[in-house]
Amino acid sequence: MKVLVFHIGPDRYGLRLGGIARVLPALALKQLPLAPDYVAGLLDLHGAPVPVIDLSRLAGADPGPVWFDSRIILVDHACEDGVLRPLGLLAEHVLGVEEVDPAALAGSGVAGPPFLGQVASSGAGMLQLIEPAGLLTPAARALLFPAEALAP
């Protein structure tokens, strides 16, 4: 299985390539006043607003600067109405694509946030998968994808 590898603080994380729609450079975002601190802002994607969450802040790490290797990873997020909407994930120190043996994946053995998945060890160190389906709480989903804004 191929994953896009990045850091949250000093730790390595990965997203399955099959769940990624696009990877963009870290662009300027429109700030959202009074939004939770893990909401980095809105990305203008060809005229359409796309909410972006900061994975470091979501994981409880101190927000860092935007680095030359920071990226916005676009994933398709399933909304309450079943429609897929783009969601941006701001990730720091994106390293590239690595092959992870699915047989090497195991549970972390620790209860954590629902977006943290299985772990695998390799010569490069331990890597934990991020599960996009667990990224947003119902309240965050309602904030970022309000029903009235999604109506056709």
ChimeraX commands (.cxc) that place a marker at each C-alpha (Angstrom):
marker #1 position 0.00,0.00,0.00 radius 0.5
marker #1 position 1.34,3.43,-0.90 radius 0.5
marker #1 position 1.03,6.33,1.54 radius 0.5
marker #1 position 1.92,10.02,1.46 radius 0.5
marker #1 position 4.23,10.60,4.43 radius 0.5
marker #1 position 4.40,13.83,6.44 radius 0.5
marker #1 position 5.18,15.01,9.97 radius 0.5
marker #1 position 3.12,16.25,12.86 radius 0.5
marker #1 position 5.80,17.64,15.14 radius 0.5
marker #1 position 8.65,15.09,15.17 radius 0.5
marker #1 position 6.39,12.11,14.37 radius 0.5
marker #1 position 5.72,10.49,10.99 radius 0.5
marker #1 position 2.18,10.03,9.69 radius 0.5
marker #1 position 0.71,8.84,6.43 radius 0.5
marker #1 position -2.41,9.05,4.29 radius 0.5
marker #1 position -3.32,6.26,1.88 radius 0.5
marker #1 position -2.80,7.50,-1.68 radius 0.5
marker #1 position -6.18,6.12,-2.72 radius 0.5
marker #1 position -7.90,8.63,-0.41 radius 0.5
marker #1 position -6.08,11.68,-1.79 radius 0.5
marker #1 position -7.63,13.77,-4.56 radius 0.5
marker #1 position -4.78,16.31,-4.97 radius 0.5
marker #1 position -1.71,17.70,-3.27 radius 0.5
marker #1 position -1.16,21.46,-3.48 radius 0.5
marker #1 position 1.52,23.82,-2.21 radius 0.5
marker #1 position 0.56,25.58,1.02 radius 0.5
marker #1 position -1.32,28.56,-0.38 radius 0.5
marker #1 position -2.69,31.68,1.29 radius 0.5
marker #1 position -5.94,30.93,3.06 radius 0.5
marker #1 position -8.87,33.16,3.98 radius 0.5
marker #1 position -9.16,33.16,7.75 radius 0.5
marker #1 position -12.47,32.23,9.39 radius 0.5
marker #1 position -13.14,34.43,12.44 radius 0.5
marker #1 position -14.22,32.56,15.58 radius 0.5
marker #1 position -13.49,29.16,14.01 radius 0.5
marker #1 position -11.78,26.51,16.17 radius 0.5
marker #1 position -8.00,26.86,16.17 radius 0.5
marker #1 position -7.50,23.71,14.06 radius 0.5
marker #1 position -9.36,25.34,11.16 radius 0.5
marker #1 position -6.61,26.91,9.08 radius 0.5
marker #1 position -9.05,28.75,6.78 radius 0.5
marker #1 position -10.60,28.55,3.34 radius 0.5
marker #1 position -8.77,27.70,0.14 radius 0.5
marker #1 position -9.97,29.20,-3.14 radius 0.5
marker #1 position -10.01,26.19,-5.48 radius 0.5
marker #1 position -11.00,27.43,-8.93 radius 0.5
marker #1 position -13.52,29.83,-7.38 radius 0.5
marker #1 position -14.98,27.34,-4.89 radius 0.5
marker #1 position -14.24,27.64,-1.16 radius 0.5
marker #1 position -12.65,24.56,0.41 radius 0.5
marker #1 position -12.21,24.33,4.19 radius 0.5
marker #1 position -8.70,23.48,5.35 radius 0.5
marker #1 position -7.81,22.00,8.72 radius 0.5
marker #1 position -4.33,22.09,10.22 radius 0.5
marker #1 position -3.36,18.52,11.12 radius 0.5
marker #1 position -0.78,19.69,13.66 radius 0.5
marker #1 position -3.31,21.77,15.57 radius 0.5
marker #1 position -5.94,19.03,15.32 radius 0.5
marker #1 position -3.44,16.63,16.92 radius 0.5
marker #1 position -2.76,19.08,19.76 radius 0.5
marker #1 position 0.72,20.08,18.58 radius 0.5
marker #1 position 1.85,23.67,18.62 radius 0.5
marker #1 position 1.20,25.38,15.29 radius 0.5
marker #1 position 4.37,25.89,13.37 radius 0.5
marker #1 position 5.31,28.07,10.45 radius 0.5
marker #1 position 4.44,27.09,6.91 radius 0.5
marker #1 position 7.57,25.40,5.59 radius 0.5
marker #1 position 8.77,25.03,2.00 radius 0.5
marker #1 position 7.63,21.40,2.19 radius 0.5
marker #1 position 4.22,22.10,3.76 radius 0.5
marker #1 position 1.33,21.02,1.57 radius 0.5
marker #1 position -2.46,21.10,1.44 radius 0.5
marker #1 position -3.71,17.60,0.83 radius 0.5
marker #1 position -7.20,17.49,-0.67 radius 0.5
marker #1 position -9.37,14.55,0.32 radius 0.5
marker #1 position -13.01,13.82,-0.45 radius 0.5
marker #1 position -15.02,14.07,2.75 radius 0.5
marker #1 position -18.41,12.34,3.00 radius 0.5
marker #1 position -20.97,14.84,4.30 radius 0.5
marker #1 position -24.21,14.05,6.12 radius 0.5
marker #1 position -26.12,14.01,2.83 radius 0.5
marker #1 position -23.72,11.37,1.47 radius 0.5
marker #1 position -22.19,13.78,-1.04 radius 0.5
marker #1 position -18.40,13.96,-1.20 radius 0.5
marker #1 position -17.00,17.46,-0.60 radius 0.5
marker #1 position -13.36,18.52,-0.82 radius 0.5
marker #1 position -11.54,19.02,2.48 radius 0.5
marker #1 position -8.00,20.38,2.73 radius 0.5
marker #1 position -5.49,19.03,5.22 radius 0.5
marker #1 position -2.53,21.28,5.99 radius 0.5
marker #1 position 0.47,19.01,6.57 radius 0.5
marker #1 position 4.00,20.03,7.41 radius 0.5
marker #1 position 7.20,18.47,6.15 radius 0.5
marker #1 position 5.63,16.31,3.44 radius 0.5
marker #1 position 8.32,13.78,2.61 radius 0.5
marker #1 position 6.80,11.93,-0.34 radius 0.5
marker #1 position 5.35,8.53,-1.08 radius 0.5
marker #1 position 6.39,5.34,0.72 radius 0.5
marker #1 position 5.34,1.73,0.37 radius 0.5
marker #1 position 3.89,0.24,3.58 radius 0.5
marker #1 position 3.34,-3.49,3.87 radius 0.5
marker #1 position -0.30,-3.93,5.01 radius 0.5
marker #1 position 0.81,-7.01,6.98 radius 0.5
marker #1 position 3.11,-4.76,9.04 radius 0.5
marker #1 position 0.22,-2.56,10.21 radius 0.5
marker #1 position -0.99,-3.05,13.77 radius 0.5
marker #1 position -3.17,-1.26,16.26 radius 0.5
marker #1 position -1.38,1.33,18.36 radius 0.5
marker #1 position -2.61,-0.23,21.59 radius 0.5
marker #1 position -3.63,3.21,22.84 radius 0.5
marker #1 position -7.06,4.80,22.63 radius 0.5
marker #1 position -6.71,8.04,20.74 radius 0.5
marker #1 position -8.63,10.42,18.54 radius 0.5
marker #1 position -10.71,8.67,15.86 radius 0.5
marker #1 position -8.53,10.03,13.05 radius 0.5
marker #1 position -5.46,8.10,14.26 radius 0.5
marker #1 position -5.19,4.70,12.64 radius 0.5
marker #1 position -2.82,1.77,12.60 radius 0.5
marker #1 position 0.94,1.98,12.94 radius 0.5
marker #1 position 3.84,0.34,11.12 radius 0.5
marker #1 position 7.58,0.33,11.76 radius 0.5
marker #1 position 10.30,0.46,9.15 radius 0.5
marker #1 position 13.91,1.48,8.84 radius 0.5
marker #1 position 12.74,5.08,8.68 radius 0.5
marker #1 position 10.90,4.75,12.01 radius 0.5
marker #1 position 7.32,4.36,13.15 radius 0.5
marker #1 position 4.53,5.70,10.95 radius 0.5
marker #1 position 0.87,6.12,11.94 radius 0.5
marker #1 position -1.96,6.30,9.44 radius 0.5
marker #1 position -4.45,9.16,9.45 radius 0.5
marker #1 position -8.04,8.08,8.81 radius 0.5
marker #1 position -9.83,10.98,7.04 radius 0.5
marker #1 position -13.29,9.68,7.99 radius 0.5
marker #1 position -12.48,10.34,11.67 radius 0.5
marker #1 position -11.08,13.84,11.25 radius 0.5
marker #1 position -14.23,15.87,11.90 radius 0.5
marker #1 position -16.61,15.72,14.82 radius 0.5
marker #1 position -20.30,16.29,13.99 radius 0.5
marker #1 position -19.95,19.88,15.27 radius 0.5
marker #1 position -16.90,20.53,13.07 radius 0.5
marker #1 position -18.66,18.98,10.07 radius 0.5
marker #1 position -21.67,21.28,10.65 radius 0.5
marker #1 position -19.34,24.30,10.88 radius 0.5
marker #1 position -17.30,23.51,7.76 radius 0.5
marker #1 position -20.09,22.02,5.63 radius 0.5
marker #1 position -23.33,23.77,6.71 radius 0.5
marker #1 position -26.44,22.17,5.21 radius 0.5
marker #1 position -27.80,25.43,3.77 radius 0.5
marker #1 position -24.54,26.05,1.90 radius 0.5
marker #1 position -24.58,22.55,0.47 radius 0.5
marker #1 position -28.13,22.61,-0.86 radius 0.5
marker #1 position -28.29,22.51,-4.68 radius 0.5
marker link #1:1,2 radius 0.2
marker link #1:2,3 radius 0.2
marker link #1:3,4 radius 0.2
marker link #1:4,5 radius 0.2
marker link #1:5,6 radius 0.2
marker link #1:6,7 radius 0.2
marker link #1:7,8 radius 0.2
marker link #1:8,9 radius 0.2
marker link #1:9,10 radius 0.2
marker link #1:10,11 radius 0.2
marker link #1:11,12 radius 0.2
marker link #1:12,13 radius 0.2
marker link #1:13,14 radius 0.2
marker link #1:14,15 radius 0.2
marker link #1:15,16 radius 0.2
marker link #1:16,17 radius 0.2
marker link #1:17,18 radius 0.2
marker link #1:18,19 radius 0.2
marker link #1:19,20 radius 0.2
marker link #1:20,21 radius 0.2
marker link #1:21,22 radius 0.2
marker link #1:22,23 radius 0.2
marker link #1:23,24 radius 0.2
marker link #1:24,25 radius 0.2
marker link #1:25,26 radius 0.2
marker link #1:26,27 radius 0.2
marker link #1:27,28 radius 0.2
marker link #1:28,29 radius 0.2
marker link #1:29,30 radius 0.2
marker link #1:30,31 radius 0.2
marker link #1:31,32 radius 0.2
marker link #1:32,33 radius 0.2
marker link #1:33,34 radius 0.2
marker link #1:34,35 radius 0.2
marker link #1:35,36 radius 0.2
marker link #1:36,37 radius 0.2
marker link #1:37,38 radius 0.2
marker link #1:38,39 radius 0.2
marker link #1:39,40 radius 0.2
marker link #1:40,41 radius 0.2
marker link #1:41,42 radius 0.2
marker link #1:42,43 radius 0.2
marker link #1:43,44 radius 0.2
marker link #1:44,45 radius 0.2
marker link #1:45,46 radius 0.2
marker link #1:46,47 radius 0.2
marker link #1:47,48 radius 0.2
marker link #1:48,49 radius 0.2
marker link #1:49,50 radius 0.2
marker link #1:50,51 radius 0.2
marker link #1:51,52 radius 0.2
marker link #1:52,53 radius 0.2
marker link #1:53,54 radius 0.2
marker link #1:54,55 radius 0.2
marker link #1:55,56 radius 0.2
marker link #1:56,57 radius 0.2
marker link #1:57,58 radius 0.2
marker link #1:58,59 radius 0.2
marker link #1:59,60 radius 0.2
marker link #1:60,61 radius 0.2
marker link #1:61,62 radius 0.2
marker link #1:62,63 radius 0.2
marker link #1:63,64 radius 0.2
marker link #1:64,65 radius 0.2
marker link #1:65,66 radius 0.2
marker link #1:66,67 radius 0.2
marker link #1:67,68 radius 0.2
marker link #1:68,69 radius 0.2
marker link #1:69,70 radius 0.2
marker link #1:70,71 radius 0.2
marker link #1:71,72 radius 0.2
marker link #1:72,73 radius 0.2
marker link #1:73,74 radius 0.2
marker link #1:74,75 radius 0.2
marker link #1:75,76 radius 0.2
marker link #1:76,77 radius 0.2
marker link #1:77,78 radius 0.2
marker link #1:78,79 radius 0.2
marker link #1:79,80 radius 0.2
marker link #1:80,81 radius 0.2
marker link #1:81,82 radius 0.2
marker link #1:82,83 radius 0.2
marker link #1:83,84 radius 0.2
marker link #1:84,85 radius 0.2
marker link #1:85,86 radius 0.2
marker link #1:86,87 radius 0.2
marker link #1:87,88 radius 0.2
marker link #1:88,89 radius 0.2
marker link #1:89,90 radius 0.2
marker link #1:90,91 radius 0.2
marker link #1:91,92 radius 0.2
marker link #1:92,93 radius 0.2
marker link #1:93,94 radius 0.2
marker link #1:94,95 radius 0.2
marker link #1:95,96 radius 0.2
marker link #1:96,97 radius 0.2
marker link #1:97,98 radius 0.2
marker link #1:98,99 radius 0.2
marker link #1:99,100 radius 0.2
marker link #1:100,101 radius 0.2
marker link #1:101,102 radius 0.2
marker link #1:102,103 radius 0.2
marker link #1:103,104 radius 0.2
marker link #1:104,105 radius 0.2
marker link #1:105,106 radius 0.2
marker link #1:106,107 radius 0.2
marker link #1:107,108 radius 0.2
marker link #1:108,109 radius 0.2
marker link #1:109,110 radius 0.2
marker link #1:110,111 radius 0.2
marker link #1:111,112 radius 0.2
marker link #1:112,113 radius 0.2
marker link #1:113,114 radius 0.2
marker link #1:114,115 radius 0.2
marker link #1:115,116 radius 0.2
marker link #1:116,117 radius 0.2
marker link #1:117,118 radius 0.2
marker link #1:118,119 radius 0.2
marker link #1:119,120 radius 0.2
marker link #1:120,121 radius 0.2
marker link #1:121,122 radius 0.2
marker link #1:122,123 radius 0.2
marker link #1:123,124 radius 0.2
marker link #1:124,125 radius 0.2
marker link #1:125,126 radius 0.2
marker link #1:126,127 radius 0.2
marker link #1:127,128 radius 0.2
marker link #1:128,129 radius 0.2
marker link #1:129,130 radius 0.2
marker link #1:130,131 radius 0.2
marker link #1:131,132 radius 0.2
marker link #1:132,133 radius 0.2
marker link #1:133,134 radius 0.2
marker link #1:134,135 radius 0.2
marker link #1:135,136 radius 0.2
marker link #1:136,137 radius 0.2
marker link #1:137,138 radius 0.2
marker link #1:138,139 radius 0.2
marker link #1:139,140 radius 0.2
marker link #1:140,141 radius 0.2
marker link #1:141,142 radius 0.2
marker link #1:142,143 radius 0.2
marker link #1:143,144 radius 0.2
marker link #1:144,145 radius 0.2
marker link #1:145,146 radius 0.2
marker link #1:146,147 radius 0.2
marker link #1:147,148 radius 0.2
marker link #1:148,149 radius 0.2
marker link #1:149,150 radius 0.2
marker link #1:150,151 radius 0.2
marker link #1:151,152 radius 0.2
view
